[in-house]
């Protein structure tokens, strides 16, 4: 399993639109394979900054999504509401926690 953090800064006034797009993407992903869950977090000190936390069966599952037409469709439609370049980080579950 892998965990992915996707970080976005949204242009002022577009927060609810971004949150709606997130819900649409999660609905789409839940119909496919390899996706486990996603949660949307809003920055406490700057409510225009978001993190999407997601869990995937494998890096391949996540990579397949990022390369899909659905992902490119969502990112293209969100370009007008995202400020700056989004970034992401992929984390693997440690096999030996605490060691």
C-alpha positions as CSV (number, residue, x, y, z in Angstrom):
1,X,0.0,0.0,0.0
2,X,1.1,3.6,-0.7
3,X,-0.2,6.9,0.6
4,X,-0.2,10.0,-1.5
5,X,-0.4,13.6,-0.4
6,X,-1.5,16.1,-3.1
7,X,-1.1,19.8,-2.2
8,X,-3.1,22.6,-3.8
9,X,-3.5,26.3,-3.4
10,X,-6.8,27.5,-4.7
11,X,-7.6,30.9,-6.1
12,X,-9.9,33.0,-3.8
13,X,-13.6,32.3,-4.3
14,X,-13.1,28.9,-5.9
15,X,-12.9,26.8,-2.7
16,X,-16.4,25.2,-3.1
17,X,-15.7,24.5,-6.7
18,X,-12.5,22.7,-5.8
19,X,-14.3,20.7,-3.1
20,X,-17.0,19.7,-5.6
21,X,-14.4,18.5,-8.1
22,X,-12.7,16.4,-5.3
23,X,-16.0,14.7,-4.6
24,X,-16.5,13.9,-8.3
25,X,-13.0,12.4,-8.6
26,X,-13.5,10.2,-5.5
27,X,-16.8,8.9,-6.8
28,X,-15.1,8.1,-10.1
29,X,-12.1,6.4,-8.4
30,X,-14.3,4.3,-6.1
31,X,-15.6,2.5,-9.3
32,X,-12.1,1.4,-10.3
33,X,-9.4,-0.8,-8.9
34,X,-6.4,0.0,-6.8
35,X,-7.9,3.0,-5.1
36,X,-8.7,2.6,-1.4
37,X,-9.8,6.0,0.0
38,X,-9.3,9.8,-0.2
39,X,-9.8,12.6,2.3
40,X,-9.7,16.3,1.8
41,X,-8.0,18.5,4.3
42,X,-8.1,22.3,4.5
43,X,-5.1,24.3,5.9
44,X,-6.1,25.8,9.3
45,X,-4.2,29.1,8.8
46,X,-4.9,29.5,5.1
47,X,-8.3,28.0,4.0
48,X,-7.3,28.3,0.4
49,X,-4.7,25.6,0.8
50,X,-5.7,21.9,0.6
51,X,-4.2,18.5,0.9
52,X,-5.8,15.4,-0.6
53,X,-4.7,12.3,1.3
54,X,-5.2,9.1,-0.6
55,X,-4.4,5.4,-0.2
56,X,-3.7,3.1,-3.1
57,X,-2.9,-0.6,-3.4
58,X,0.3,0.1,-5.2
59,X,2.4,2.8,-6.9
60,X,1.2,1.2,-10.2
61,X,-2.4,1.9,-9.3
62,X,-1.7,5.5,-8.5
63,X,0.5,5.9,-11.6
64,X,-2.2,4.4,-13.8
65,X,-4.7,7.0,-12.5
66,X,-2.3,9.9,-13.0
67,X,-1.8,8.8,-16.6
68,X,-5.5,8.3,-17.3
69,X,-7.7,10.5,-19.4
70,X,-10.0,11.1,-16.4
71,X,-7.1,12.6,-14.4
72,X,-6.0,14.8,-17.3
73,X,-9.6,15.9,-17.7
74,X,-9.9,16.9,-14.1
75,X,-6.6,18.7,-14.0
76,X,-7.4,20.6,-17.2
77,X,-10.7,21.8,-15.9
78,X,-9.1,22.8,-12.6
79,X,-6.3,24.9,-14.1
80,X,-8.4,28.1,-13.8
81,X,-8.9,27.7,-10.1
82,X,-5.5,26.4,-8.9
83,X,-2.9,28.9,-8.0
84,X,0.7,27.9,-8.7
85,X,1.9,24.4,-9.4
86,X,0.3,21.6,-7.4
87,X,2.7,19.1,-5.8
88,X,2.5,15.6,-4.5
89,X,4.4,13.2,-2.3
90,X,4.2,9.4,-2.2
91,X,4.8,7.5,1.0
92,X,5.3,3.8,1.4
93,X,4.2,2.0,4.6
94,X,7.3,1.1,6.6
95,X,7.8,-2.6,7.0
96,X,9.6,-2.2,10.3
97,X,8.1,0.8,12.2
98,X,10.2,2.1,15.0
99,X,13.4,0.4,13.7
